[in-house]
């Protein structure tokens, strides 16, 4: 997300190096670049104009502190404005009510609403320790109810059955009554996708809202529709008292215009970002952290939180003990590390949060993808236990068998073994010289500007 905006803004800052003061003349070109970068990111024109005017007003005449370059000074002003535009702070779900707290989900067809219901259920269960019941009031889309039931089983939350012959209001009220009797904390009501111009469908969701009086009414919207996402959210907000927005498919959106336009146009906060297809791929929206990511500073806080939630602590401790004993790092350990990385949203999600990624050449970033990780795991799965423990025995005929078993080529097996050997060498350095030596070694292998910390 925001790749093009990040590249453009990083380039703009470089052009301001060496100046002692920010003046109208020396930031004119920089502000023009900022304006173009925002427009290319599909940010709404009124938002762009207001944003650039405020940045100009705050930046001109600023003396550059000894610790800052003019570029850094401008970046600070731009970052503060980005935070302001997106809402200053994370606005959590309001669940302060007599249980069950009811959350109504609204949105267009194809916005990822049903998947978001499952992601939010999982998040509430794991992060907030809430019991959750989900129900589908979508009586129009074939298999919508079955899809939600399958997802509810996957994330291990309660599912309230419904069928297409029922009225959506009856479905929602019955589910809430059931949750009340079962002492369930939160009920999430999934509704049918609808267009704001469809008066009959909008009338239906208004009836559902009036009947169940939800404490949260969340609008789910596809971020890849850019400023249209903000305009659609406004149209829904005119019809329903929305309390927040969930932006989906942000992992496939290189522009990010919706995130910068929605708060300004609707006045409603973005509460969550959908960052992938898996049910773990939901992040609370923190404007300050996202502003840092846009400006290439990374988001280490979210990375740490993600690691705490997703990394298997038992596996990590097992590997640490193994390293302390001086035992060899083998392919079983390598596979475990690949799986942990995929649990954290994959390499794309991790790179997005690392500081300095904007300085890494685009062609280098594009070479790193999660398909390679899955292929590597498939190759390791195709090996025997003894081969995983002793990779040095993998020679010609074994390589042919492993390649055939994993649906890959011999050169893919060779590449995996080479990468494993590099990782193994790094682990040996860690055993001999501790974390500092490992980090210095890691830093030397990373592209310029990319920090391993």
NUZA-214448 format. One record per atom (N, C-alpha, C): residue in one letter; x, y, z. Coordinates in steps of 0.05 Angstrom, whole numbers, plus 32768, in hexadecimal, padded with zeros to 4 digits. Layout:
N
AXYZ;...
***
This chain:
453
X80117FE88000;X800080008000;X801280198000;X800A802D7FF1;X801880477FF0;X803380467FE2;X803A80307FD4;X8055802F7FC8;X805C80477FB7;X8049804F7FA5;X804F80657F93;X8052807F7FA2;X804080837FB6;X8041809C7FC5;X805B809D7FD6;X806380877FE1;X807B80867FF1;X8094808D7FE0;X809580817FC8;X80AC80867FB6;X80AE80A37FAF;X809780AE7FA8;X809680CA7F9F;X809E80DD7FB5;X809480D97FCD;X809A80EB7FE4;X80B780E87FEC;X80C280D07FEC;X80DE80CB7FF3;X80F080DA7FE0;X80E980D97FC6;X80F980E77FB1;X80F881067FB6;X80E181107FBD;X80DD812C7FC2;X80EF81367FD9;X80F081267FEE;X8100812D8006;X811E812E7FFF;X8127811B7FEE;X8143811B7FE6;X814B81357FD8;X813981407FC9;X813F81587FBA;X814281717FCB;X813A816F7FE5;X813D81877FF6;X815681868008;X816781738004;X817F81708014;X819181888011;X819E81908027;X81B381A58025;X81A981C18029;X818E81C5802B;X818381E0802F;X818181E6804D;X818482008054;X818482078070;X81698210807B;X815782168069;X813D82218071;X8128821A805C;X811082158065;X80FA820F8052;X80ED8229804A;X80EF82318031;X80E382498027;X80CE82428012;X80BE8257800A;X80AA82527FF6;X80B682487FDB;X80CE82547FD5;X80DB824C7FBB;X80E5822F7FBC;X80F382287FD2;X8100820D7FD1;X80ED81F67FD7;X80D481FD7FE1;X80C281E67FE5;X80AC81E67FD0;X80AD81FA7FBD;X809881FB7FA8;X809781E17F98;X80AF81D97F8F;X80B081C07F7F;X80A981A87F90;X80B281A87FA9;X80AC81917FBB;X808E818F7FBF;X808081A57FC3;X806381A47FC7;X8054819C7FAE;X805F81A47F96;X8053819B7F7D;X8055817D7F7B;X806C81727F83;X807081557F83;X805D81477F96;X805A81537FAE;X804881487FC2;X802B81477FB7;X8023815E7FA9;X8008815F7F9E;X800581497F88;X801981467F77;X801781327F61;X801681167F6D;X802781127F82;X802880F77F8F;X800D80F07F9A;X7FFF81037FA7;X7FE580FE7FB3;X7FD080F97F9E;X7FD181097F88;X7FBD81057F72;X7FC180EA7F65;X7FDA80E27F61;X7FE080C87F55;X7FD780B17F67;X7FD780B67F81;X7FCE80A27F94;X7FAF80A17F96;X7FA280B17F84;X7F8580B27F83;X7F7880BD7F9C;X7F8680D17FA7;X7F7A80E07FBE;X7F6780F57FB2;X7F5180F97FC0;X7F3D810C7FB6;X7F4881287FB4;X7F4181377F9E;X7F4C81517F98;X7F4981657FB0;X7F3181677FBC;X7F2E817A7FD2;X7F4181747FE9;X7F4681597FEE;X7F5881518003;X7F74815A7FFC;X7F7C81567FE3;X7F97815D7FDA;X7F9C817B7FDD;X7F88818B7FD4;X7F8C81A97FD6;X7F8F81B17FF3;X7F7D81A88005;X7F7E81AF8021;X7F9881A6802E;X7FA1818E8027;X7FB981828032;X7FD28193802B;X7FD581998011;X7FEC81A88007;X7FEC81C48013;X7FD581D18014;X7FD481EC8020;X7FDD81EC803D;X7FD481D8804C;X7FDC81D78069;X7FFA81D1806C;X800581BF805B;X802181B9805C;X803281D28056;X802981E08041;X803781F98038;X8037820E804F;X80208211805B;X801D82258070;X802F821F8088;X80318205808F;X804281FD80A6;X805F81FC80A0;X806681F68086;X808281F18080;X8092820A807A;X8085821D806D;X809482358064;X809E8245807C;X80B8824C807B;X80C4825C8090;X80CF824B80A7;X80CB823180A6;X80D5822080BC;X80F3822080BB;X8100822780D1;X811D822480D3;X8123820680D7;X813681FC80CA;X813C81E080CC;X814E81DC80E4;X814581CB80F6;X815581C6810E;X816F81B88107;X818381BA8119;X819D81AE8113;X819B8190810E;X81888183811B;X818581668118;X8176815E80FF;X8169817280F1;X8159816B80DA;X8164817880C0;X8161816B80AA;X816681778090;X814B81838087;X814B81958073;X813281A18069;X811E818B8060;X812981768054;X81188160804B;X810A81538063;X8119814F8078;X810E81428090;X80F98155809D;X80FF816F809D;X80EC818280A8;X80D281828099;X80D38180807E;X80BB817F806E;X80AC81658073;X80BB814F8075;X80AF8135807A;X80A081368095;X80AB814380A9;X809D814580C3;X8082815380BF;X8082816980B0;X8069817880AB;X80558167809C;X805F81598086;X804E81488076;X804381318087;X805481268098;X804B810F80A9;X8035811980BC;X8039813080C9;X8025813A80DC;X800A813F80CD;X800C814980B5;X7FF3814F80A5;X7FE58135809D;X7FF581208095;X7FEA8106808E;X7FDA80FB80A6;X7FE680FC80BD;X7FD980F280D6;X7FBF810280DA;X7FC0811C80D7;X7FA8812D80DA;X7F92812580C7;X7F99812180AE;X7F85811A8099;X7F7880FF809F;X7F8980EC80A8;X7F7E80D180AC;X7F7180CC80C7;X7F7380E080D9;X7F6380DD80F1;X7F7280DD810C;X7F8C80E4810C;X7F9C80E88124;X7FA280CF8134;X7F8E80C0813C;X7F9380A9814D;X7F8180928145;X7F89807A814D;X7F7880628148;X7F5E80648159;X7F488060814B;X7F2E80608159;X7F248044815B;X7F25803A8173;X7F1D801E8178;X7EFF80198175;X7EF880008172;X7EDC7FF88172;X7ED07FFF818D;X7EB8800A818C;X7EAA801181A5;X7E997FF981AD;X7EA17FEB81C2;X7E927FD381CB;X7E867FD881E7;X7E857FF281EF;X7E7C7FF8820A;X7E5E7FFA820B;X7E527FE2820D;X7E357FE18210;X7E2E7FC6821D;X7E157FC48225;X7E0C7FAA8231;X7E0E7F95821C;X7E1C7F7F8221;X7E1F7F6A820D;X7E047F5F8204;X7E027F5781EA;X7E177F5781D7;X7E1A7F7381C9;X7E337F7B81C4;X7E387F9381B3;X7E337F8B8196;X7E237F9A8188;X7E1B7F92816D;X7E2B7FA38159;X7E377F958145;X7E477FA38130;X7E397F9C8115;X7E307FB18107;X7E237FAD80ED;X7E377FB380D7;X7E3A7FA180C4;X7E4D7FA580AE;X7E3D7FAC8094;X7E457FC28088;X7E387FCA806F;X7E4E7FCE8059;X7E467FCD8040;X7E5A7FD1802B;X7E4F7FC98010;X7E607FCE7FFB;X7E597FC67FE0;X7E5E7FA97FDB;X7E537F9E7FC6;X7E597F837FBE;X7E767F817FB6;X7E837F6B7FBF;X7E9F7F667FB7;X7EB37F767FC7;X7EAA7F837FDD;X7EBD7F947FEC;X7ECD7F838001;X7EC57F6A8004;X7ED37F588017;X7EC67F598033;X7EAC7F5E8033;X7E9D7F62804C;X7E9C7F48805D;X7E947F328050;X7E927F198060;X7EAC7F10806B;X7EC27F12805B;X7EDC7F0B8065;X7EE47F1D807C;X7EDD7F37807A;X7EE37F4A808F;X7ED57F4380A9;X7EBC7F3980A7;X7EAE7F3080BE;X7EBE7F1A80CD;X7EC97F0780BE;X7ED97EF280CA;X7EF37EFD80D6;X7F007F0F80C7;X7F197F1B80D2;X7F147F2B80EC;X7EFE7F3A80EC;X7EF87F4A8104;X7EF07F38811B;X7EE27F228116;X7EDB7F0E812A;X7EF57F038137;X7F077EFB8126;X7F207EF08130;X7F307F058140;X7F307F1E8137;X7F3F7F338145;X7F327F388161;X7F177F398162;X7F0A7F3D817B;X7F0F7F26818F;X7F0F7F0E8184;X7F137EF68195;X7F307EF581A0;X7F447EFA818E;X7F607EF78196;X7F6A7F1081A5;X7F647F28819B;X7F6F7F4081A7;X7F5F7F4B81BE;X7F447F4881BC;X7F337F5481D1;X7F277F3F81E3;X7F2D7F2681DE;X7F237F0F81EE;X7F047F1081F1;X7EF67F1581DA;X7ED97F1681DA;X7ECE7EFD81CD;X7EB67EF481D7;X7EA87EDF81C9;X7E977EED81B3;X7E977EE0819B;X7E8B7EEE8184;X7E777EDB8176;X7E617EE6816D;X7E4D7ED7815D;X7E4A7EE78143;X7E4C7ED8812C;X7E487EE58112;X7E2E7EDA8105;X7E217EEC80F6;X7E087EE480E8;X7E077EF280CD;X7DFD7EE480B9;X7DFA7EEF809E;X7DDD7EF68099;X7DD97F118093;X7DBE7F1A808B;X7DBE7F1F806D;X7DD17F12805E;X7DD27F148041;X7DC17EFE8035;X7DA97F05802D;X7D977EF08022;X7D977EF08003;X7DA97EFF7FF7;X7DA97F027FDA;X7DC17EF37FCD;X7DD87EF57FD8;X7DF07EE97FCB;X7DF17ECB7FD0;X7DF27EBB7FBB;X7DF37E9E7FBE;X7E0B7E967FD0;X7E067E857FE2;X7E1B7E7A7FF4;X7E287E8E8007;X7E1C7EA6800A;X7E277EB9801D;X7E267EAF803A;X7E107EA28040;X7E0D7E97805B;X7E207E808060;X7E237E6F804C;X7E367E58804E;X7E537E628051;X7E597E778042;X7E747E828044;X7E7B7E8C8060;X7E677E9A806C;X7E6C7EA48087;X7E6E7E8E809B;X7E5E7E798097;X7E5F7E6280A9;X7E7B7E5580A8;X7E857E518090;X7EA07E45808C;X7EB67E57809A;X7EB47E718096;X7EC87E8380A2;X7EC57E8480C0;X7EAD7E8280CB;X7EA97E8180E8;X7EB67E6980F4;X7EB47E5280E6;X7EC27E3A80F0;X7EE07E3D80F0;X7EEA7E4A80DA;X7F077E4F80D8;X7F127E6080EF;X7F037E7580F6;X7F0D7E86810B;X7F037E7F8127;X7EF27E6A8128;X7EE87E5E8141;X7ED77E728151;X7EC27E7D8143;X7EAF7E8E8151;X7E937E83814D;X7E807E8C815C;X7E647E82815A;X7E587E8B813F;X7E477E7A8133;X7E397E81811B;X7E1B7E7D811F;X7E0B7E918118;X7DEE7E8F811B;X7DE37E8880FF;X7DD57E7180FC;X7DCB7E6A80E1;X7DB47E7B80D8;X7DB37E7F80BD;X7D9D7E8E80B1;X7D987E828096;X7D827E8A8088;X7D7E7E80806D;X7D717E96805C;X7D737E938041;X7D6A7EA8802F;X7D4C7EAF8030;X7D3D7E9D803C;X7D207EA2803C;X7D187EB58053;X7D2A7EBB8065;X7D247ECC807C;X7D287EEA8075;X7D1C7EFB8086;X7D1F7F188083;X7D397F208092;X7D4A7F318086;X7D637F398094;X7D5F7F4480B0;X7D4A7F5380B5;X7D447F5E80CF;X7D407F4780E3;X7D307F3380DB;X7D2A7F1C80EC;X7D437F0D80F3;X7D557F0A80DE;X7D6E7EFB80E2;X7D7F7F0980F7;X7D837F2380F4;X7D947F328106;X7D897F338122;X7D6F7F378126;X7D647F398141;X7D657F1D814F;X7D607F088140;X7D617EED814B;X7D7E7EE68155;X7D927EEE8145;X7DAE7EE9814C;X7DB57EF88166;X7DAC7F118168;X7DB37F218180;X7DA57F158199;X7D8C7F0D8196;X7D7E7F0081AD;X7D8D7EE781B5;X7D967ED781A2;X7DA57EBE81A8;X7DBE7EC581B7;X7DCD7ED981AD;X7DE67EE181BA;X7DE27EEB81D7;X7DCC7EF881DB;X7DC57F0281F6;X7DC17EEB8209;X7DB37ED78200;X7DAE7EBF8211;X7DC87EAF8216;X7DDA7EAF8203;X7DF37EA08205;X7E0A7EB08212;X7E047EC9821A;X7E187EDB8226;X7E307EE08213;X7E2A7EE481FA;X7E407EE981E6;X7E457F0781E6;X7E5F7F0F81E4;X7E677F2B81E6;X7E607F3C81CE;X7E667F3181B6;X7E637F42819E;X7E547F328188;X7E417F40817A;X7E337F348163;X7E3B7F45814B;X7E457F378136;X7E4B7F46811D;X7E377F3D8108;X7E287F5180FD;X7E137F4B80E9;X7E1E7F5280CD;X7E207F3E80BC;X7E297F4280A0;X7E107F488090;X7E117F5B807E;X7DFA7F62806E;X7E017F5E8050;X7DED7F60803F;X7DF17F5C8022;X7DFF7F758017;X7E107F708003;X7E1D7F867FF5;X7E087F967FE6;X7E0A7FB07FE7;X7DF67FC17FD9;X7E037FDA7FCE;X7DF67FE67FBA;X7DFF7FFF7FB0;X7DEF80167FBD;X7DFC802D7FC2;X7DED80427FD0;X7DD7804E7FBF;X7DD880487FA5;X7DC280527F93;X7DAA803F7F93;X7DAD80287F9F;X7D9780147FA0;X7D85801A7FB8;X7D7080297FB4;X7D5F80337FCA;X7D52801D7FDA;X7D4A80087FCC;X7D3C7FF17FDA;X7D507FE47FEE;X7D687FDE7FE4;X7D7C7FD17FF5;X7D857FE3800C;X7D887FFD8006;X7D90800F801B;X7D7A80118030;X7D6180108027;X7D4A80108039;X7D4B7FF7804C;X7D547FE18041;X7D557FC88050;X7D6A7FCB8067;X7D827FD58060;X7D977FD78075;X7D907FEB808A;X7D8180008082;X7D7780148095;X7D64800680A9;X7D537FF4809F;X7D407FE580B0;X7D507FD480C4;X7D647FC680BA;X7D757FB580CB;X7D827FC680E1;X7D8D7FDC80D8;X7D9B7FEE80EB;X7D887FF88101;X7D70800080F9;X7D5C800A810C;X7D537FF58120;X7D517FDC8116;X7D487FC68127;X7D5C7FBD813B;X7D767FBD8134;X7D8A7FB28146;X7D9B7FC78154;X7D9A7FE0814B;X7DA87FF68158;X7DC57FEF815F;X7DD67FEA814B;X7DF17FE18150;X7E027FF7815D;X7E157FEF816D;X7E2780038179;X7E3D800C8165;X7E437FFA8152;X7E568000813D;X7E497FF98122;X7E4A800C810F;X7E41800780F3;X7E59800C80E1;X7E657FF780D8;X7E7E7FF980C9;X7E797FF680AB;X7E858009809B;X7E838007807E;X7E9D7FFB8073;X7E997FE48065;X7EB07FD6805A;X7EB37FDE803D;X7ECB7FE78036;X7ED07FF1801B;X7EEB7FE98010;X7EEB7FE37FF6;X7F047FDA7FE8;X7F167FF27FE3;X7F2E7FF27FEF;X7F4080097FEC;X7F49800E7FCF;X7F487FF97FBF;X7F517FFB7FA3;X7F3F800D7F92;X7F2780147F9C;X7F1680267F8D;X7F1D80437F91;X7F3380487FA1;X7F3D80637FA4;X7F2A80777FB0;X7F2980907FA4;X7F1780A47FAF;X7EFA809D7FAC;X7EF3808B7F9A;X7ED880817F98;X7ECF80737FB2;X7EE380677FBF;X7EDD805A7FD9;X7ED3806F7FED;X7EE080877FED;X7ED8809C8000;X7EBD80A77FF8;X7EB780AA7FDE;X7E9D80B57FD6;X7E8780A17FDC;X7E8C80877FD9;X7E7880737FDF;X7E7380727FFD;X7E888074800D;X7E858075802A;X7E74808C8033;X7E7880A38025;X7E6880BB802C;X7E4A80B68026;X7E4580AA800E;X7E2980A48007;X7E1C8091801B;X7E2B807D8025;X7E20806B8039;X7E1C80798053;X7E2F808B805A;X7E2D809A8073;X7E1580AC8073;X7E0D80B6805C;X7DF580C7805A;X7DDC80B78060;X7DDD809D805A;X7DC6808C805E;X7DC6807E807A;X7DDE80778083;X7DE18068809C;X7DF3807780AF;X7DEF807680C9;X7E01808380DC;X7E1B807280E0;X7E2D807380CC;X7E46806380CE;X7E56806C80E6;X7E64805980F2;X7E7680608108;X7E94805C8100;X7E98804F80E9;X7EB4804B80E0;X7EB5803C80C6;X7ECD803A80BB;X7ED2802E80A1;X7EE7801880A4;X7EE480038095;X7EF97FEE8092;X7F027FEF8075;X7F1C7FF48071;X7F277FF58056;X7F327FD98050;X7F287FCC803B;X7F327FB18034;X7F457FB2801C;X7F537F9C8018;X7F647F978001;X7F7B7FAC7FFF;X7F847FB68015;X7F997FCB8015;X7FB37FBF800C;X7FB67FA5800E;X7FD07F988006;X7FD37F997FE7;X7FBC7F9C7FD9;X7FBE7F9D7FBC;X7FBC7FB97FB1;X7FBC7FCD7FC3;X7FB87FE97FBB;X7FD27FF97FBE;X7FDF7FFE7FA7;X7FF8800D7FA8;X7FF5802B7FAC;X7FDC80347FA9;X7FD880517FAA;X7FD0805B7FC6;X7FBB80507FD1;X7FB380577FEC;X7FA280707FEF;X7F97807A7FD9;X7F8780927FD9;X7F6F80927FEC;X7F63807A7FEE;X7F4B80787FFF;X7F51807E801C;X7F6880748026;X7F6F80798042;X7F7280968048;X7F7B80A68034;X7F8080C28038;X7F6780D38033;X7F5380C88026;X7F3B80D8801F;X7F2480D38031;X7F2180BB803B;X7F0880B38049;X7F0280C48061;X7F1580C98073;X7F0F80D8808B;X7F0680F58084;X7F1481018071;X7F0E811C8069;X7EF2811F805D;X7EEB810B804C;X7ED2810C803D;X7EBA8104804E;X7EBD80EF805F;X7EA780E4806E;X7EA680EE808B;X7EBD80F68096;X7EBF80FD80B2;X7EBF80E580C4;X7EC080CC80B8;X7EBF80B380C7;X7EDB80A780C8;X7EE3809B80DE;X7EFE809080E1;X7F00807580D2;X7F18807080C8;X7F1F805580BE;X7F27804580D7;X7F1A802F80DD;X7F20802080F5;X7F32800880F0;X7F307FFC80D8;X7F417FE480D2;X7F4A7FE580B5;X7F617FD780B0;X7F6A7FD28095;X7F6B7FB48090;X7F5F7FAC8079;X7F627F908071;X7F7C7F8E8060;X7F8F7F7D8069;X7FA97F7D805C;X7FB07F62804F;X7F9C7F538048;X7FA17F39803B;X7F887F28803C;X7F8A7F108030;X7F727EFF802E;X7F6D7EEE8047;X7F827EE88056;X7F7F7ED6806D;X7F707EE48083;X7F647ED48095;X7F537EDF80AA;X7F647EED80C0;X7F7F7EEA80BF;X7F8F7EF980D2;X7F977F1580C7;X7F907F1A80AD;X7F9A7F3280A0;X7F887F4A80A4;X7F867F5280BD;X7F767F6A80C4;X7F877F7A80D9;X7F8A7F9480D4;X7F9A7FA580E6;X7F8A7FBD80EF;X7F8C7FC48108;X7F7F7FDE8111;X7F8D7FF58102;X7F7E800980FB;X7F88802080EB;X7F94803580FE;X7FAE803880FC;X7FBC804D810C;X7FC7806280F9;X7FBA807A80F8;X7FC3808E80E5;X7FE0809680E7;X7FEA80988100;X800680A08104;X801A808B80F8;X8013807180FC;X8024805C80F2;X8023805A80D4;X800B805F80C9;X8008805D80AC;X80168075809F;X8015808C80AC;X802480A480A1;X8042809E80A0;X804C809080B4;X8069808980B3;X806F8075809D;X805C80628098;X806080508082;X8060805E8067;X804D80718064;X804B8080804A;X8066808E8045;X80738098805A;X808B80A78056;X80A480968058;X80A1807C8056;X80B880698055;X80C68065806F;X80B8806C8086;X80C5806980A0;X80BE804E80AD;X80AD803F80A0;X80A6802580AB;X8091802780C1;X808B801080CD;X8077800F80E2;X807F7FF880F5;X80947FFE8104;X809F7FE98116;X808C7FE1812B;X807C7FF48136;X80697FED814B;X80557FD88142;X80497FDC812A;X80367FC88120;X80447FAD811B;X805D7FAE8112;X806D7F96810D;X80707F868127;X80777F94813D;X807B7F878157;X80607F7B8160;X804A7F8A815E;X80307F808166;X80287F678156;X802E7F68813C;X80287F52812B;X80387F398133;X80517F3E8139;X80627F278142;X80587F1B815B;X80507F2C816E;X80467F228188;X802D7F118184;X801C7F198171;X80037F0A816D;X80077EF1815D;X80197EF28148;X80197EDC8134;X80307EC88138;X80467ED18144;X805D7EBE8146;X80587EA9815B;X805E7E908154;X805B7E7A8166;X80727E7A817A;X806B7E828193;X80807E8681A7;X808F7E6C81AE;X80807E5681AD;X808C7E3C81B3;X80A17E35819E;X809A7E3A8185;X80AE7E35816F;X80C67E468172;X80C17E608178;X80D87E73817B;X80EA7E6B8192;X80DE7E6281A8;X80EE7E5A81C0;X80FE7E4081B9;X80F17E2E81AA;X80FE7E1581A3;X81177E1A8192;X81147E2D817F;X812B7E34816E;X81417E41817E;X81397E538191;X814D7E6181A1;X815D7E4E81B2;X814F7E3A81BE;X815D7E2581CE;X81707E1581BD;X81677E0E81A5;X81777DFF8193;X81917E0E818C;X818E7E288187;X81A67E388180;X81B97E3A8197;X81AD7E3D81B0;X81BE7E3F81C8;X81CF7E2581CC;X81C37E0F81C6;X81D17DF581C9;X81E67DF181B4;X81E67E02819F;X81FA7E00818A;X81F27DEC8174;X81D87DE48174;X81CE7DD18160;X81CA7DDF8145;X81CC7DD08130;X81CA7DDC8115;X81AE7DE5810F;X81AC7DFC8101;X81937E0680F6;X818D7DF580DD;X81767DE680DC;X81727DD480C6;X81597DDD80B5;X81527DCD80A1;X813C7DD58090;X81217DD5809D;X811E7DC480B3;X81057DC580C2;X81027DE180CF;X81187DEB80DA;X81177E0680E6;X81127E1B80D1;X811E7E1880B9;X811B7E2B80A3;X80FE7E2C809B;X80F17E148099;X80D57E138091;X80C37E2180A6;X80CA7E1C80C0;X80BB7E2980D6;X80BC7E4780D3;X80D47E5280CC;X80D77E6F80C9;X80C67E7A80B2;X80C57E6B809C;X80B57E738085;X80987E74808D;X808F7E60809C;X80737E5F80A5;X806C7E7680B7;X807F7E7D80C9;X807A7E9380DB;X80777EAD80CC;X80877EB080B7;X80867EC980A7;X806C7ECB8098;X80627EB4808E;X80487EB48080;X80317EBA8094;X80347EB180AC;X801F7EB780C1;X801D7ED580C6;X80347EE380C3;X80347EFF80C8;X802C7F1080B0;X80207F02809C;X80157F118085;X80277F0F806D;X803D7F00806F;X804E7EFD8057;X80637F138056;X80767F0F8044;X808D7F228041;X80847F3E8038;X806F7F3F8028;X80667F5A801E;X805C7F6B8036;X804D7F5E8048;X80427F6D805F;X80597F758072;X806D7F648075;X80847F6B8086;X80957F81807A;X809B7F7F8060;X80AB7F948053;X809E7FAF8055;X80837FAF8053;X80747FC88053;X80797FD7806D;X807F7FC88083;X80827FD5809D;X809F7FDA80A5;X80B27FD18094;X80CE7FD5809B;X80D87FF18093;X80E77FFF80A4;X80F18019809D;X810480178085;X8104802B8074;X8117802D805E;X8110801C8045;X80F9800F8045;X80F27FFF802E;X80EF800F8014;X80E780288018;X80E4803A8000;X80FE803E7FF1;X8115803B8000;X812F803F7FF3;X813880267FE4;X812B800F7FE9;X81327FF77FDB;X81277FF87FBE;X81387FF37FAA;X812F7FF47F8E;X81167FE47F8A;X81047FEF7F79;X80EA7FE27F75;X80ED7FC67F6A;X81017FC27F58;X81057FA77F4C;X810D7F937F61;X811C7F9C7F76;X81247F8A7F8C;X810B7F827F9C;X80FA7F977FA2;X80E27F917FB2;X80CF7F7E7FA4;X80CD7F827F89;X80BA7F717F7A;X80C37F547F78;X80DD7F4F7F7B;X80E87F347F7A;X80E07F247F93;X80DB7F327FA9;X80D47F247FC2;X80B67F207FC3;X80AD7F077FC1;X80907F037FC4;X808A7EE87FD2;X80717EE77FDB;X80697ED07FEC;X80677EB67FDD;X80647EB77FC2;X80637E9F7FB3;X807D7E8F7FB6;X80947E9E7FB6;X80AE7E917FBA;X80AF7E827FD5;X80A37E8E7FE9;X80A37E828004;X80937E688004;X807C7E697FF6;X806B7E517FF5;X80797E3B7FE5;X80877E437FD0;X80967E2F7FC0;X80AC7E227FD1;X80BA7E337FE0;X80CF7E297FF2;X80C57E158006;X80AD7E1C8011;X80A17E098025;X80997DEF8018;X808F7DF17FFF;X80877DD87FF1;X809F7DC77FEC;X80B67DD37FE5;X80CF7DC37FE0;X80D87DB57FFA;X80D77DC48010;X80E07DB7802A;X80CC7DA18031;X80B27DA5802C;X809E7D908033;X80A37D778022;X80B07D7A800B;X80B47D637FF9;X80CD7D538002;X80DB7D5C8016;X80F37D4E801F;X80EC7D3A8035;X80FD7D27803A;X80FA7D148050;X81047D228069;X80FB7D188081;X81047D24809A;X81237D24809C;X81307D0F8093;X814E7D0E8095;X815A7D238083;X814E7D28806B;X81587D3D8059;X81567D598065;X813F7D5D8074;X813C7D778081;X81507D7C8097;X81567D6680A5;X81697D6880BB;X81867D6A80B1;X818C7D5C809A;X81A77D5C808F;X81A77D648071;X81A47D7D806B;X81A27D86804F;X81BA7D7F803E;X81D17D7A804B;X81EA7D73803B;X81E77D59802C;X81D37D488033;X81D07D2F8025;X81BF7D32800B;X81B47D4A8007;X81A37D4E7FEF;X81B47D537FD7;X81B77D3E7FC7;X81C77D3F7FAE;X81B47D3A7F96;X81C17D347F7F;X81B37D317F65;X81987D237F65;X81977D097F6B;X817E7CFA7F69;X816A7D037F7E;X81737D0B7F95;X81617D157FAA;X81547D2F7FA1;X81657D417F94;X815B7D5A7F8A;X81457D567F75;X814A7D427F64;X81367D3D7F4F;X811B7D347F5B;X811D7D227F6F;X81057D197F7D;X80F67D2F7F8B;X81057D407F99;X80F97D577FA8;X80EC7D6A7F95;X80F97D707F7F;X80ED7D837F6B;X80D47D777F5F;X80D47D5D7F59;X80BC7D517F4D;X80A57D507F62;X80AC7D4B7F7B;X80987D4A7F90;X808B7D647F97;X809A7D7A7F92;X80907D957F99;X80867DA47F81;X80887D987F69;X807F7DA57F51;X80917DBC7F49;X80AB7DBA7F4F;X80BE7DCF7F49;X80D57DC47F37;X80E87DD57F31;X80FF7DCD7F21;X81177DC97F34;X812C7DBB7F29;X81447DB67F3A;X81517DD07F42;X81517DE47F2F;X815D7DFE7F36;X814F7E0C7F4E;X81347E067F51;X81257E127F68;X812F7E057F82;X81347DEB7F81;X813F7DDC7F98;X815B7DE77F9F;X816B7DEB7F8A;X81867DF67F8F;X81857E127F9B;X81727E227F92;X81707E3D7F9C;X81687E3D7FBA;X81557E2B7FC0;X814C7E297FDC;X81647E217FEE;X81737E0D7FE5;X818A7E037FF5;X819E7E197FF9;X81A27E297FE4;X81B67E407FE6;X81AC7E547FFB;X81927E5B7FF9;X81877E6E800D;X81887E638029;X81837E49802C;X81857E3C8046;X81A17E3E8051;X81B57E398040;X81D17E398048;X81D87E558053;X81CE7E6A8045;X81D47E85804E;X81C87E8A8069;X81AF7E81806D;X81A17E848086;X81B07E74809C;X81B97E5C8096;X81C87E4C80A9;X81E27E5980B2;X81F07E66809F;X82097E7480A6;X82037E8B80B9;X81EC7E9980B4;X81E57EAF80C5;X81DF7EA580E1;X81D17E8F80E3;X81CB7E8380FD;X81E47E7B810C;X81F87E7180FE;X82127E6A810A;X82207E828116;X821E7E998107;X822A7EB28111;X821C7EBA812A;X82017EB6812B;X81F27EBD8142;X81FB7EAD815A;X82007E938155;X82097E81816B;X82247E8B8176;X82367E938164;X82517E9B816C;X82527EB78177;X82447ECA816A;X82497EE68172;X82317EF5817C;X821A7EE78180;X82037EF4818C;X81F37F048177;X81DE7F118181;X81CB7F208170;X81D97F368161;X81EB7F45816D;X81F87F5B815F;X82067F538146;X82147F3C8148;X82237F328130;X820F7F29811A;X81F97F1C8123;X81E57F138110;X81D97F2B8101;X81D27F408110;X81C67F588104;X81D97F6680F0;X81F27F6780F8;X82067F7380E5;X82087F6480CB;X82077F4980CF;X82087F3780B7;X81EF7F3B80A6;X81D87F3D80B3;X81BF7F4080A5;X81BE7F5B8096;X81C87F7080A3;X81C87F8A8097;X81D87F8A807E;X81EE7F7C807E;X81FF7F7B8066;X81F27F6D804F;X81DF7F5C8054;X81D17F4D803E;X81B97F5C8034;X81B07F718042;X81987F7F803A;X819E7F968026;X818B7F9D8015;X818F7FB38003;X81947FCD8012;X81A27FE08005;X81A97FFA8013;X81908007801D;X819380128036;X817D80218042;X816980108051;X816B7FF6804E;X81577FE4805B;X81627FDA8075;X81547FE0808B;X815E7FD980A5;X81547FBE80AF;X81647FAE80BC;X815A7F9480C6;X814D7F9880E1;X814D7FB080ED;X81427FB48107;X81257FBC8106;
***
